[in-house]
Amino acid sequence: MSTAFTLDERQQETKGKLVRLVVRILRPLVRLLLRHGMSCQEFTEISRWMYVDVAMRDREFALKSRSKQFKSRAAVITGLSRKEVLRLLDFNGPEELEDIQPQNRAARVLGGWTENPMFCEGKDKPKVLPIKGGTGSFHDLVRLYSGDVPPRAVLDELRRCGAVEIIDGDSVRLKRFAYFPQSGDAAEIDFVASFAGDLLDTMDYNFRNNAGPGEGKPIRQAFSRQLPESELQEVRTYIRKELEGLSRKVHHFVSEREDKVTRSGKHYYRAGLGLYYFES
């Protein structure tokens, strides 16, 4: 008897894998949503809007013979009624930003502090800065790397997340090279959105383009399924050290190649590397 899958069997297998994928992705997301009080009804409304938004805007789902995507087609591929599609098109969905601005600006300030000779004594040797003043002060650092955001707002955010400390009331010292929001606060949600979104976008790109080894956007995993509990702390410490070293190396590499001043009419890309530790 032939063991080849029929089309229906293949579709069923794919559907089963998609269900498991959704469950695996949604479980930690739903924990976060429940923790911050988002109801199932709110999540459902956002999901419906996203289905319609992708169906209407993404070129992958457009008909080549049509210059515009018709609402009826969006209804067909999403499974929603045409009336529901029309309703959701009027829904004021969340703005999708290429960068989470508070996170991006805080990270740029820390990057300038560890790289610009005005604010450091060598690579990754940041100076203690006077908070106020002219050239070489914290206010000057914020002006150069954070645009029009008030220096006090940046300082408060960096203090809140434990990246800096105030010395003698008028100077500031860098304690941590990377910007991470405190666990449980609203800024952490922006961080999760940026990090998880980038990872899923990379995986979707590779699937969509049938990228083989050495092609597409690089993504790697290295892990063991048989680690005894007694070895976990050593593994965590090792990975943390390697992660911080690689992230600094990549940051320096890409920073050296970016335009320091945005040029009108020139198209810019956001590119980098995401690193994380997992344990289960």
N, C-alpha and C positions, 0 to 999 in steps of 0.2 A: 504494500500500500504506500502511495506517495506521501512524503512528509512535508511537501511544499505547502506553504500557507496560501489560502485563497485570499482574494482582495478583502473580503469581509473579515477574515481572521486577522489579517495584518492591521486593518482599521481598528478592530477590537483590541488588539495588542497595544497599538499606539494610544488608543483612548485610555486603556488601563494605566499606561505609563504617564499620560498627561494628568490623570486623576491623582496619582501618587506624587507627581511633581508639584501640583497645586497644593496638596495637603502638606508636603514637606516645606514649601515656601511660606504658606499661610500660617502654620502653627506658631513660629516665633513672632510673625507680624501681628497675629491676633492677640498674643500675649501683650505686646506693646500697646496695641489699640485699647484693650480692656484696661490696662494699667492707667491709661490717660483718658478713659471715659468715652471713647468713641463707640456708639451703638452699632449693632448689626444692620439696622435700617440705614444709618448714615453710610456705612461701608458699601452696602448694596447699591445705594444711589450713585456713589462715586464709581463703582465697578461698571454699572450700566452706562454712565457717561463716558467712561474710558473706552468701552467697547465701540460706542458710536464715534467717538473722536478719532480712534485709530482707523476704523473702517472708512471714515470720510477723508482723512488727511494723509494716511500712509500710502505711498505710491505702490507698494507691494500688492495692495488690494484693489487698485484702480483698474478699470477696463481700458486697454490700450486704444480702443476705438472711441473712447469718450474723453472729451477735454475736461469735463467735470464729473465728479462722483455724484451719482444721483441718490437721493434719500431712499428710494425703493430698494436699490442694491444694498445699501447699508442695513436695511431691515432684513433682507434675505440672508446675508452672511452673519449677522449678529443673532438672529432668531427673535428679535424684538419686532413689535408691530410698527408700521410706518408712523402711526400717531405717536407712539412712544419715542421713536427716533426724532420726530419734529420737536417734541417736548424737551428732550435731552439736549438738542442743539441750542436751545435757549438757556440751558443751565449754565450758570457762571462757574465753570470748573476752575480748579486750582491753577494758578500760574506756574508754568514749568520753566524754571530758571536753569541755565547752563551751569551756574555755580551757586552755591549757597553763600550769599554775600558776607554775613557775619563771619562764618568759618573761613572763607577765602581771605578776607582782609586780615583777620587775626593771624592766619598762617603766613601771609606775606610779611607782616610786621616781624614775626619771629625769624623768618628766613633772612630778611635784611639785617637783623640784629646779629646773626651768626656769619654773615658773608661780606657785608659792606665794611671796608677798613675803617670807616668813620665810627663804627659802633662795635668793632671787635679787634682783638689784638692778634688775629690770625684765624684760620679756618676753625670754626666751632669753639672759639675762645671769646665769648661775648664780654664786653666791658660792663661795669656798673655805670648806669647812666643817670645824670641829673634829670629829674622829671621835667622841670621847666628850663627854658633858656633857648639859645640859638643853636648853631651848628654842633652836632654831636649829642644833643639832648634827646630824651624820650619823645618830647613834642616834635622835634625835627624828624625823628625816625617815623613817627606816625604820619607826618605830613608827606614824607617821601613814598611810603608804602601803603597808605590806607586812604588816600584821597581826601574827601571832605568830611570824614568821620571825626568827631571831636576826640582829641587825645584822651580826655578823661573817660569817655565811654570805652575806648579800647583798653585802657589801663584797668578799669573796673572788670571788664570781661576776662582779661588775662589773669587778674588776681583771683577772680571767682573760680576759674578752672584750675588754679594752682600752678600756672606757668611762670609767675613772677612773684617777688616779694618786695615790700617797701623797706628801705633802710634809712633810719634816722629821719623819717618823714619827708625827705626831699630827694631821695635817690631810689632807683629801682634796679633789682638784680634779676637776671634770667635764671630760673630754676629748672626749666624743662624745655627742650628744643622743639617739641611738637605740640600742636594745639589739639586738646581733646576736651569736649564739654564734660561737666560733672554728670555722673550717672543719675538718670531720672529727670533731668531738667529738660526744658523745651529745646535748648540748642542741640541736645543729643539726638533729637528726632531729625533735625536737619542733617546731622552727621550720618545717621543710619540711611536716610533717603539718598544722600549722595553716594555713599559707599556701596550699598546694596544695588542701587540703580545702575551704577557703572559696571558692576559684576554681571548683572543680568543682561545689560546691553551688549557686553562683550560676548557672552555665551550665545545670545540670539544672533549676533552678527555671524559668528562661526557656523552655527547651524544653518542659517539662511543661505550662506555662500558655500556650503559643503566643504568647509576648510579642512584639509588634511594636516598631518604632522608638518610643522615648519611653515604653514600657511596661516592666513587670517591674523587675528589678534592673539598674541601669545597668552596662554593660561596654563598653569601647572598646579599640581597637588602632590604633596609628599607626606605620607602618614603611615602609621602602624596600627593594626587592629588588636595587638596582643601586648600592650604595655601594662605592666603591673603598677598598682597605685604608688608603690615605693619609688618608682622612676619618674613620676609625673612632674615633680617639682624641678628636677634637673632638666627635663625636656622643656618645660616652660621657660626656665632661665636661659637655656641655650637659644631657643627660638627667638625670645625677646631681644637678646643681644644681636643675633644675626639680622633680625628684622630692622632694628634701629640703624645698624650699620649700612644695610642695603638702601633703606629709605633715604638716608642722608646722601649717599653716593648718587642715587638717581636724581634727588632734588638739585644737587649741585650741577649735574650734567645738563638737565633741562633748563635750569636757570641761566646758564651760560649761553644758551641758544635762543632765548626769548627776546623779543623787541622790548626794550625798557620804556619806550614811548609808543603808544598806539598810533598807527599811521592811517589816515583817512583813505578809504577805498581798498584797503588791504584786508584779506580774509584771514582770520586767525582760528586756530584749532586748540582745543583743550586736550592734552595728552599726558599720560603718566602711568603710574604703577600703584595698584592697591595690594596691601599685604594684611593678612589676618591669621590668628591662631584659632584652632578649633579643638574641642574636646567633648567626648560624649561616652 
